[in-house]
Amino acid sequence: MSLYSAGVEYGIHCLLFLVDERGDSRESSVRDLAELQGVPQEYLAKVFTKLARAGLVVATEGVRGGFRLARPSDEITVLDIVTAIDGPKKIFDCREIRERCAVFEGSAPGWATEGTCAIHAVMLGAQKRMEEALAQQTILDLARRFGRKAPAEFGQKVNDWMGERREGKGAGDIPLRQE
């Protein structure tokens, strides 16, 4: 079982497509982002509602409207996205088992329950380090990493695809592609 939902993965991928190769924001509809990535549109719409509520994306008006980043890509962290979509998550829920040791016969001594449980402390430290790692990575960082991996023509193909989608909106029955 994973800690974060599929919505987190969908949301991060979508925000990457709302950034061009320079880190500048671009617009797209939820429908186009869903089609581009092969993910369920209805679920993605719910993800974008959460992203908008958190101030990470803003809706754009008009027939060709959609969403764009609400802040510069270097100011939106992976932790911001995770928290917006799934809310704050604890990786561990201490059940205070140390109080239940059979040797204590139902009444744990103070020394056994004093302070934070050592196991809980380890887990709290792990959560803190994980959240710090997520907070250190921005959408721009991920876009640059992806840009180094993908062939140069991929970015252009995505731009062309998104441009065709935007131009096709509101154009009546004009086909999106001439074949």
N, C-alpha and C positions, 0 to 999 in steps of 0.2 A: 504494500500500500504506500502510495506516495504522500508526502506532506502537503504538497500544493496541487490544486486542481488543474485539469486540462485547460481551464480558462486562463490560467497564468501563462501557460505556454502559448496559447492562441494570442493573448494580449501582447506579450513581448514580441512575437513574430510580426503582429500587425503594426506595432509601433515602429519596428524596423523598416517596414514598407512605407511609413509616413515620413521617412527621413531620406534625403537624397545622399549621393556620395560625398557631398561637402558637409553634411549634417544639417542642412536646411530642411525645414518642414515642408511637406507637400500634402495635398488633400486627397482623400479617397472616401468612397461610401463604404459602409459596412458590407453591403452586398458584393461590391467589387473585391474587397479584401477577403471575404469568405470564398468567393469563386477563385481568386488568385491562388489561395492556399489550400483549397479543398477542405474547408472546415464548415460546420453547420452555421448557416446565417442567423438562425433564431438564437442560438447560444451566443454567437459573437455579438449580437445586438445587446444582449444582457451584459456582456463583458464591457462593451463600450459605454453603457449607461453608468457602470461603476467607475470606469476611467474618467468619464466626464464629471461625475459627482466629486471625484477626488481632485479635480482641477488639472488633470494630465492631458486631456484632449478637450477641444471645443468644437461644437457643431458649426458648420458653415451654412449659410442660407442659400436658397435658390434651387433651381432645377438641377444644377450641377453640384449642389452642396454635398457635404459629407462630414468628415472630421479632419482636423489637423492638430498637431501638438499645441498645447496651451503654453508651453514654456520652451526655451531652447533645449535641444537634444542633450546638451552637456549638463543640464540641470535636472533631468529626469533619471532617477536611479532605478535599478532593477528592484530594489526594496520598495520604492514608491509604487511600482506596478503591482508587485506581489501583495502589498498591504491593501491597495485599492481594490483588487479583485477578490482576494480571499480573506481580507481582514488580518488582524494580528493573530499569529499562530504560535502556540507553545509546542516545542518539540517533545516535551516531557511533562507529564502530570504526576507529581509525587503523591503517592497514596499513603504516606507516613506509615509504611509497613513496620518501621522500627518500633512503633508503639505496640505491636501485636505479638511480639516474641513470647512463645509459650512459657519460657522460664520466668517471665515477669508476672505470671498468674493474673493477668488482667489489669495490673497496675504498674505501668512502666516507670522506672525511676527517672528523676530529672536529668541525670547524666546521659541517659539514652536518647532523650528527646530535645535536649538543649541545643539551641542554635539551628542553623540550616542543616538538613540531612546532607551528608557528604556526597551521596549519589546525586541528589537534587542539585547540589552545588556544581558538580561536574557537568551536568546537563544544562544548567543555566549558563555556564561558561561556553559550552559548545554552541548554544543558541546565540549568545552574544557575538561570538566569532563568525557564525554564519551570517547574521544580520549585518555585521560590519563588512563582510565580503560582498554582500548584495548591495550595500549602500555605496561601495566604492566603484561599482560598475554602472556606467550610464548608457543610455540608448546610443549616444554618439560612440562610446567605446565599442559597443557591440557592432554598430554599423561599420566602423572602421575595420574591426576584426573580420567581419563578413566580407567587406570590400577587398581585403587582401587575399581572401580565399577564392572568391568568385572571379571568373574571367571578366575582363572589362566589358565585353559585349552583353553580359547578363544585366548589368545596371541599365544599359541603354534599352534592352528588350523590356525590362520592367517599366521604364519611363514611357516607352512607346505604347505598351499595353494599357497602362493607366491613362495615358493621354487619349487613346482611342476610346476608352470607356467614358471618359469625361466629355469628349467631343460628341459622342453618340447620344448623350442624354439630352432630351429636349429636342432632338432632331427629327421627331416623328418616326417614320418607318425607314429611315436611312440605315442601311446595314452598317455594323461596326467594322467589318472587314470587306474589302473588295477582293473577290476570288475569281 
